Amino acid sequence: MRFIHAADIHLDSPLRGLGSYEDMPVDTIRGATRAAFTRLVDEALALEVDFMVIAGDLYDGDWKDHNTGLYFAREMGRLRNGGIPVYVLHGNHDAESVMTRSLVLPDNVYVFDARRASSFKLESHKVVLHGRSFPHAAVTENMVTGYPDPVPGYFNIGVLHTALEGSAQHANYAPCSLQQLHARGYQYWALGHVHEYCVYPGPVPVVFPGNLQGRHIRETGPRGAVLVHCNEVEVESIERLEVDVLRWHAITIDLSGCESRAQVHACIRDTVAIALADLALDRPHVLRLTLEGETTLHGELLADPSQLRADVIAMMIALAGEQLWLEKLRLKTRGPRRRTAAVDSDDLADLLSEAAADPQFQSELRQGLQPMLDKAPYELTDQVAAFAALRAGLPKDTHTESILNDAVAALLARLEKET
């Protein structure tokens, strides 16, 4: 017997962090979650699986119109024609209190009740699935305690949308412990809510398949569902099905020792090329590059970030064409602790350095920055160092001094260039 376990599909959820970049593949971005789900249905039909389980957050909240539901109904119709039943549990994003629209779905789709835990039997394979949908978005009770006892002589699957203990990066919905799941007596736990792939050790598999499509830079690497092979009494193997159509990566590049633009370019190009060797270019990849390290080019890079971004995009196009895209280029380099010799007046460098260390000047700067912060675009948080701290309120002197030091480096670099 084989079945597919998927979760956190978030149909029609937008990919975040790309909207302000004109050079991004717009069609791929807009349709990524649908395209990934279509690929999952294609896999189910090609593999002729016995059934599919969706463990919550099929949707991304209420639909703007009926198109989201119509798309899902069409894909379910394809599975119906292939003889594949689908068991759906609603999570916090598609709870009864959240969804105000609905459509009649094909008769191969079975939805778990939200009032109490319920079970579905698949007699042809002696399988029984137990689960309970979310009645509202913020379920904080332990739902496992209300799940039915295992049915003797059947392969019992528990379907649950939960943060599970230790998953602090996700909202603490339907909390429970790993020990409670193991003690239930089921042969497999199909979980949802946590977007990272994870198979917990223990007497029976407890599995988060992760979300189907990464939607922002915090969801990096391969995404998809799992294919589960099992016999009458136990799971034999669990295989990942990577169906994402666009993949995110965060890469840090050390520019320490770079003393020319050519060296900076070579360092970036070589690092990206090495990363590409491990990437399958059968889908677009979106990179966030963070440049760090101590370099004499620190001020020059800060003074003209748009030129550096254009140079990096040109390199990426040369390396992989339209399969490689730049989401953000973050500058976290630092300058060497010495004066820039090329500036004619040492007095200017001394004056700027003294200002950066002057507590009174730092205090006045903090007060003067606040009106600008109130009007600045939110996207600057990811583009300017210490901006998050500044937005949170008046920063500590170390943050102010960091901003001043960067400003000094950029100004001196500009003066060097013009003298």
HUPE-V727502 format. One record per residue. N is the residue number from 0. RES is the residue in one small letter. PHI is phi in radians with two decimals (999 if undefined). Layout:
((N RES PHI) (N RES PHI))
This chain:
((0 m 999) (1 r -2.35) (2 f -2.46) (3 i -1.82) (4 h -2.01) (5 a -2.24) (6 a -2.86) (7 d 0.92) (8 i -1.40) (9 h 0.88) (10 l -0.94) (11 d 1.17) (12 s -1.25) (13 p -1.29) (14 l -1.42) (15 r -1.65) (16 g 1.64) (17 l -2.04) (18 g -1.10) (19 s -1.56) (20 y -1.89) (21 e -1.19) (22 d -1.55) (23 m -1.46) (24 p -1.29) (25 v -1.03) (26 d -1.09) (27 t -1.15) (28 i -1.12) (29 r -1.14) (30 g -1.85) (31 a -1.09) (32 t -1.19) (33 r -1.18) (34 a -1.09) (35 a -1.14) (36 f -1.19) (37 t -1.06) (38 r -1.13) (39 l -1.15) (40 v -1.12) (41 d -1.00) (42 e -1.10) (43 a -1.05) (44 l -1.23) (45 a -1.15) (46 l -1.44) (47 e 0.94) (48 v -1.17) (49 d -1.43) (50 f -2.93) (51 m -2.25) (52 v -2.07) (53 i -2.06) (54 a -1.66) (55 g 1.77) (56 d 0.97) (57 l -1.08) (58 y -1.81) (59 d -2.05) (60 g 1.68) (61 d -1.09) (62 w -1.31) (63 k -1.22) (64 d -2.64) (65 h -1.46) (66 n -1.08) (67 t -1.08) (68 g -1.16) (69 l -1.13) (70 y -1.07) (71 f -1.08) (72 a -1.07) (73 r -1.13) (74 e -1.19) (75 m -1.16) (76 g -1.11) (77 r -1.09) (78 l -1.19) (79 r -1.06) (80 n -1.12) (81 g -1.59) (82 g 1.28) (83 i -1.96) (84 p -1.33) (85 v -2.26) (86 y -1.96) (87 v -1.99) (88 l -1.99) (89 h -1.52) (90 g -1.77) (91 n -1.16) (92 h -1.44) (93 d -2.26) (94 a -1.15) (95 e -1.03) (96 s -1.35) (97 v -1.66) (98 m -1.45) (99 t -1.83) (100 r -2.02) (101 s -2.74) (102 l -2.38) (103 v -1.24) (104 l -1.77) (105 p -0.99) (106 d -1.31) (107 n -1.61) (108 v -1.81) (109 y -2.09) (110 v -1.89) (111 f -1.19) (112 d -1.11) (113 a -1.67) (114 r -1.39) (115 r -2.76) (116 a -1.14) (117 s -2.31) (118 s -2.34) (119 f -2.16) (120 k -1.83) (121 l -1.95) (122 e -1.08) (123 s -1.07) (124 h -2.10) (125 k 0.93) (126 v -2.07) (127 v -2.29) (128 l -1.96) (129 h -2.02) (130 g -2.97) (131 r -2.51) (132 s -1.31) (133 f -1.29) (134 p -1.33) (135 h -2.57) (136 a -1.16) (137 a -1.79) (138 v -1.50) (139 t -1.92) (140 e -1.45) (141 n -1.41) (142 m -1.38) (143 v -1.05) (144 t -1.09) (145 g -1.70) (146 y -1.30) (147 p -1.16) (148 d -1.17) (149 p -1.11) (150 v -1.57) (151 p -1.04) (152 g 1.44) (153 y -2.07) (154 f -1.49) (155 n -1.64) (156 i -2.07) (157 g -1.67) (158 v -1.97) (159 l -2.64) (160 h -1.79) (161 t -2.66) (162 a -1.38) (163 l 1.00) (164 e -1.13) (165 g 1.59) (166 s -1.70) (167 a -1.19) (168 q -1.32) (169 h -2.10) (170 a -0.98) (171 n -1.43) (172 y -1.65) (173 a 0.75) (174 p -1.14) (175 c -2.83) (176 s -1.88) (177 l -1.08) (178 q -1.11) (179 q -1.13) (180 l -1.19) (181 h -1.08) (182 a -1.30) (183 r -1.25) (184 g 1.60) (185 y -1.43) (186 q -1.67) (187 y -2.77) (188 w -1.99) (189 a -1.73) (190 l -1.77) (191 g -2.51) (192 h 1.91) (193 v -1.41) (194 h -1.51) (195 e -1.73) (196 y -1.17) (197 c -2.76) (198 v -2.05) (199 y -1.41) (200 p -1.27) (201 g 2.63) (202 p -1.15) (203 v -2.35) (204 p -1.17) (205 v -2.06) (206 v -2.25) (207 f -1.78) (208 p -1.34) (209 g 1.43) (210 n -1.38) (211 l -1.33) (212 q -2.52) (213 g -1.08) (214 r -1.96) (215 h -2.85) (216 i -1.17) (217 r -1.45) (218 e -2.08) (219 t -1.54) (220 g 1.39) (221 p -1.08) (222 r -2.36) (223 g 2.90) (224 a -2.18) (225 v -2.23) (226 l -1.84) (227 v -1.90) (228 h -1.79) (229 c -2.62) (230 n -1.84) (231 e -1.17) (232 v -2.17) (233 e -2.73) (234 v -1.38) (235 e -1.67) (236 s -2.81) (237 i -2.25) (238 e -2.15) (239 r -1.33) (240 l -1.98) (241 e -1.53) (242 v -2.10) (243 d -1.11) (244 v -1.87) (245 l -2.63) (246 r -2.18) (247 w -1.83) (248 h -2.52) (249 a -1.96) (250 i -2.18) (251 t -1.81) (252 i -2.12) (253 d -1.59) (254 l -1.71) (255 s -0.96) (256 g 1.55) (257 c -1.20) (258 e -2.12) (259 s -2.60) (260 r -1.03) (261 a -1.06) (262 q -1.19) (263 v -1.07) (264 h -1.07) (265 a -1.12) (266 c -1.13) (267 i -1.13) (268 r -1.07) (269 d -1.14) (270 t -1.14) (271 v -1.14) (272 a -1.10) (273 i -1.12) (274 a -1.10) (275 l -1.10) (276 a -1.07) (277 d -1.72) (278 l -1.85) (279 a -1.45) (280 l -1.52) (281 d -1.59) (282 r -2.70) (283 p -1.19) (284 h -2.14) (285 v -1.95) (286 l -1.93) (287 r -1.93) (288 l -1.81) (289 t -1.99) (290 l -1.69) (291 e -2.41) (292 g 1.82) (293 e -1.64) (294 t -2.59) (295 t -1.20) (296 l -1.51) (297 h -0.93) (298 g -1.13) (299 e -1.14) (300 l -1.16) (301 l -1.16) (302 a -1.27) (303 d -2.49) (304 p -1.19) (305 s -1.15) (306 q -1.16) (307 l -1.12) (308 r -1.05) (309 a -1.09) (310 d -1.11) (311 v -1.16) (312 i -1.07) (313 a -1.08) (314 m -1.08) (315 m -1.16) (316 i -1.08) (317 a -1.14) (318 l -1.37) (319 a -2.55) (320 g 1.03) (321 e -1.50) (322 q -1.65) (323 l -2.34) (324 w -2.32) (325 l -1.74) (326 e -1.44) (327 k -2.55) (328 l -2.10) (329 r -1.84) (330 l -1.74) (331 k -2.22) (332 t -1.30) (333 r -2.47) (334 g -1.52) (335 p -1.14) (336 r -1.45) (337 r -2.74) (338 r -1.31) (339 t -1.38) (340 a -1.17) (341 a -1.28) (342 v -1.35) (343 d -1.10) (344 s -1.74) (345 d -1.15) (346 d -1.07) (347 l -1.11) (348 a -1.08) (349 d -1.11) (350 l -1.10) (351 l -1.14) (352 s -1.15) (353 e -1.11) (354 a -1.10) (355 a -1.10) (356 a -1.72) (357 d -1.42) (358 p -1.04) (359 q -1.15) (360 f -1.14) (361 q -1.07) (362 s -1.10) (363 e -1.14) (364 l -1.15) (365 r -1.03) (366 q -1.18) (367 g -1.30) (368 l -1.32) (369 q -1.01) (370 p -1.04) (371 m -1.17) (372 l -1.11) (373 d -1.12) (374 k -1.78) (375 a -1.28) (376 p -1.04) (377 y -1.10) (378 e -1.05) (379 l -1.12) (380 t -0.99) (381 d -1.55) (382 q -1.91) (383 v -2.11) (384 a -1.05) (385 a 1.22) (386 f -1.17) (387 a -1.07) (388 a -1.15) (389 l -1.11) (390 r -1.14) (391 a -1.24) (392 g 2.50) (393 l -1.20) (394 p -1.32) (395 k -1.21) (396 d -1.01) (397 t -1.09) (398 h -1.19) (399 t -1.10) (400 e -1.13) (401 s -1.08) (402 i -1.09) (403 l -1.10) (404 n -1.10) (405 d -1.15) (406 a -1.13) (407 v -1.07) (408 a -1.08) (409 a -1.15) (410 l -1.14) (411 l -1.11) (412 a -1.13) (413 r -1.13) (414 l -1.13) (415 e -0.98) (416 k -1.14) (417 e -1.63) (418 t -1.71))
